[in-house]
Amino acid sequence: MNERNQCTGVLTASGPITALPAKLVGWTARVTADATIQVFQGSVEGTDADVVSELDIPATEKSGGVMGLNVASPNGFYLKIAGSARVSLYFRKTVTGG
């Protein structure tokens, strides 16, 4: 059994990332205006208690992110972007076989 990382590609709008069980490793973002990025545990926008990662990124910094999260969720994750940002999320997936 091996583990490998998977990337969502670039996301520019809020919405569910996946409803399947997953392990979030981290995320990165490029911003063109002040932005707040939140990642919720579960496939719908939850409450503050469901937030697994949150970061305010000023436009002057241009980019930001969080790595080393290793947060597992049986119900997937939801991304909320407040402002203007391009976000990529990284997941760890267990791969069986060859």
N, C-alpha and C positions, 0 to 999 in steps of 0.2 A: 504494500500500500504506500503510495507516494502522496505528497501534498504539493500543490502548485498554486501560484497566485493567478487571479483573473481580474481584469479591469473592465469597468462598464463602458469605457469610451467616454466621450465628452457629453455631459448633461447640462442643459441650460435652463431648465424649468423644474419647478417643484413637482413631486409625484412619487409614487411607489417605485422602488428600485427592483425589488423582488418580493414575492410572497412565500418563497421557498426557504427552508432552513439554510442559513449561511453564517459565515464568520467574517466579520469586517476587520480588515487589517489596518486600513487607513484611507485617507483621501487627500487630494490636492485641489486647489482652485486658483484660477486667474481671474482678476476682477478689473472692470473698467470704471466702476463707481463703488462707493462704499457698499459693503455687502455683509450680511450675516448668514452663515451656513449652519444648518442644524441637521443632524441625522437622528432619526427616531427608530427605536426598536419596534418592529411590527410594520405591516404593510400600509398603515394609514397614519396620518398625522396625529400624534398623541398629545399627552400633557407634558409638562416639564419633567415629570418623573420618568417619562419614556425616552428622554434625550440621552443618547450615548456619546455624542460629540457636538460641540458648538464652538464657533469661532467668529469673531468680528474681524473683518479684514478691511482696513481703510484703503481707498483708491491709491493713496500715495505709496503703499507697500506693493501693490500690483499682484501679489500672489501670497498664498499661505496654505496651510494644511496641517493635518495631524497624522502621524504614523505610529505604529506600535500599539494599536488599540486592542486587537485580538478579542473582539466582542462577538459572542455567538448569539444568534436569535433563531428560535424555532419557527418564527412567523415572518422572517425577512426584515427589510428596512425601508424607511421612507425618507426622502430627501426634501428639505425645505430651503429654498433660496430666497432671501429677502435682499433685493438689490440686483445688481448685474454681475453675474459670475458664470464661468465655465468650470464645471466640477467633474473630476474623475474619481471614482471610488474603487478601492482594491479589496478583493476578497480572497480568502484561502479556501480551497476546495480539496477534499480528499478524493483521490483518484485510485481506483482499484485496478489490478491487472498489470500487464506488461509494461 
